[in-house]
Amino acid sequence: MDVSQYLEIFLDETKEHLQSLNTQILELEQDSENMDTINEIFRAAHSLKGMAGTMGFKRMQNLTHDMENVFSEVRNGNIKVQPNMIDILFQCLDALEEYTSSIQESADEGTNDNEPLIKALNDILNGGGEAAPAEAKKEEAKAEAPAPAANDKEKWREIKLTDTEKSLYEAAKAEGKTFYGITVKVQESCILKAARAFLVFKALEEHGEIILSKPSSQDIEDEKFDFDFSVITVSDAPLDTLITAIKNVSEIEDAFGAALTDADFAGIEASKDDAPAEEVPAAEAPKKEEAVAKPAATKDVPAKAEKKAVSKPVVNRTVRVDIEKLDSLMNLVSELIIAKNSLVSATNSDEANHGNFSEHIEYLESVTTSLHESVMKVRMVPIESVVSKFPRMIRDLQKTLGKKMELYMTGEETELDRTVVDEIGDPLMHLLRNAADHGLESAELRKERGKPEVGSIFLDAYQDGNNVVIEVRDDGNGIDVDKVRDKAIERGTITPEQAENMSSKEIIDLLFLPSFSTAKQISEVSGRGVGLDVVKSKIEALSGEVEVKSKLGEGSTWIVRLPLTLAIIQALMVTVGGEKYAISLGSIQTIEDIPANEIQFVQSKEVITLRGNVIPIIRLNDVLDIESTKSPEDNLMVVIVKKGDKLAGLVVDELIGQQEIVIKSMGKYISKCKFISGATILGDGEVALILDANALI
Amino acid sequence: MDELKIGTNNGSMQYIVIKVGDESYGINISYVENISRMVHITRVPKVASYLKGVINLRGEVIPVMSLRLKMGLEDDVFTKASRIIILKLEQAGTIGVIVDEVKEVVTLEEEQVEKVAADTSQDHANFVSSVGKCANGLISLLDLNVVATEKE
């Protein structure tokens, strides 16, 4: 079946499920008894498995299958949630994410089997499933939850051997018979699997005796197995005879086997005593696997890199649209058609009803405006999709950094343009890591300073006019201005004389320069000197800005300001010296008419006093190198704009009015001018430049 | 020498002959997207003086430069004959070039084109990559990538 057309949906949904798994498992860690969470996790894992299976991603399916097994045991109350289990589950999610991104790039899941993870999962299953030895080499999982082995041919090794088998084995050995482990694969097209299995059993019984099977013989009879099953059999015939006998059964694809040796039973003696304390080895085993898992993952990297070079991502970016938004779009389009029709009929009918005509035009106008808005809304997605991965990250950071911290998030529902949301993840992650690594003090230090031991990191998002503001705040130590200054001088970024004259804010801004890191120790988390400058440039590339406020000893706040959308803004149109300019409405506070004689001078700069505030004024005609059309005695038309908590007054010649404008890039050839953020095309086809008020202040 | 390769058909190539000042120049037709009549040019502050501003070309904002100023001649006087030639260049992207007049399109055979040695005595000599000989006299063929990238 060609499933490539579903790839996009698959990827979207997989990401969604992975995200929900991440969140839910985090919750589970906090509250391991919550049945709702467990059910939710189980459901997500189950759908993941189903989807991966349908799409033919076998490795992914295997891994999710085993995860699902673990969850199912947890759900049935057979396994208790343990910290190491959560760790392994998170690793599994990481592995699944790897598969997903590989699929996204090359439509192929890659070749990493993640065997160690699968094994670790099986260990959990076995360790907690029943009071059984936790050595977990050749154990049988619970019958309803067959755990596929990493290696298909060796599946029989998963069959758990107990004391009984051991004594049988010894007896058989004395009789000169051999124990065999055999895995039989049934053809996938086989319809009556149970019948075939029965025939296999019968064939084996001709040569010997079946000791154990996996799944249990009852399950096999009920067809409760995939396309393979394993048996332990004792026989005096050689292995080849048995295999041939099995292969003689029709619709059997293949059979593999090996003789069991003493070594296979060696674990039993020791583990018998360990059985009550099964949790301990179970906890240890996964750790070993972790170590193994890493090299396996790195091995995969070169292969992936190669793939990247050849092919572009096979999947386009998509936006999932709320059906309601689409409905309103549809409605508006039908209204548009009605408006068009009424215009057509108005032109056809008598000239007399001209009043009617303008009415229609007004209607058309209102429809197009709403249509505009709706299309914009379709592009908007909540930032939730980005920020919801942060709690998990903080949890991991907590472990790597050895600090206690808690992340509080608000405003996840704030919506931003899809393109912005896609790009904002990395910078935010950087800021959070920074807050965790540099911002928060160690628990001891916090205690000393009389702060709660657990550090708090806040991530608040909210809409502010035409901007969305995302604040990353911590209650850590804040930025040590002196330290930054010393470092900057030491690095030669600034001279000591320069440093004298710099305000603390200016010094803090030095942090955004490339290759500036004040961490005394370079840690894994941050402090490699690539960071804040990247954050800044990335955010500026999105026509946003980033700002820091910090108080030594109390913490720092990083404020990221982003435009709601990149494409369309509400703007105030003004004229300066006969030329038209647009100023984004989002940055405008008020518009004032100021008599020329109210201008005062502070440090030889023009200011006005407005409701007790002293506001510097900027004469746009000077900035734009053009003659004002007004005489110096005239009242000044001042547009008060705001950047953060700074205000400034822009003096313009005339106001034209408010207008929705489409932002166009001016191309790289002419991008030198920094207070022009773009251009727009007006109704009459003329081009007007958009002033970036933030750059003017 | 890109012009010589692009659009070559049996060694012949088409050039749009334009007039700037008293001289005729040839622009390789393969770079020309469009020739537009003069439209309103929106001035952009704080850019090099030869950049006249931006225009609206079918919904796109395109920067426009003055060939006259770029060549060190007097500022343009827009007449009915003035045109904006929209060029699509590899490095600079789409830009418009203001010319005094567009005269004709000529086809030059390979042997009619002669390379010129870079003359350092004149400021804008590098703009001209070669000279074409045709019935109406000599045409200086512009190396557009140099015209677009070289700073004043």
Boltz contact constraints between the chains, C-beta under 6 A:
constraints:
  - contact:
      token1: [A, 624]
      token2: [B, 45]
      max_distance: 6.0
  - contact:
      token1: [A, 625]
      token2: [B, 45]
      max_distance: 6.0
  - contact:
      token1: [A, 664]
      token2: [B, 61]
      max_distance: 6.0
  - contact:
      token1: [A, 666]
      token2: [B, 54]
      max_distance: 6.0
  - contact:
      token1: [A, 666]
      token2: [B, 61]
      max_distance: 6.0
  - contact:
      token1: [A, 667]
      token2: [B, 63]
      max_distance: 6.0
  - contact:
      token1: [A, 667]
      token2: [B, 93]
      max_distance: 6.0
  - contact:
      token1: [A, 669]
      token2: [B, 63]
      max_distance: 6.0
  - contact:
      token1: [A, 669]
      token2: [B, 92]
      max_distance: 6.0
  - contact:
      token1: [A, 669]
      token2: [B, 93]
      max_distance: 6.0
  - contact:
      token1: [A, 669]
      token2: [B, 95]
      max_distance: 6.0
  - contact:
      token1: [A, 670]
      token2: [B, 63]
      max_distance: 6.0
  - contact:
      token1: [A, 672]
      token2: [B, 47]
      max_distance: 6.0
  - contact:
      token1: [A, 673]
      token2: [B, 46]
      max_distance: 6.0
  - contact:
      token1: [A, 673]
      token2: [B, 47]
      max_distance: 6.0
  - contact:
      token1: [A, 679]
      token2: [B, 54]
      max_distance: 6.0
  - contact:
      token1: [A, 679]
      token2: [B, 61]
      max_distance: 6.0
  - contact:
      token1: [A, 681]
      token2: [B, 56]
      max_distance: 6.0
  - contact:
      token1: [A, 685]
      token2: [B, 56]
      max_distance: 6.0
  - contact:
      token1: [A, 686]
      token2: [B, 40]
      max_distance: 6.0
  - contact:
      token1: [A, 687]
      token2: [B, 42]
      max_distance: 6.0
  - contact:
      token1: [A, 687]
      token2: [B, 54]
      max_distance: 6.0
  - contact:
      token1: [A, 687]
      token2: [B, 56]
      max_distance: 6.0
  - contact:
      token1: [A, 687]
      token2: [B, 61]
      max_distance: 6.0
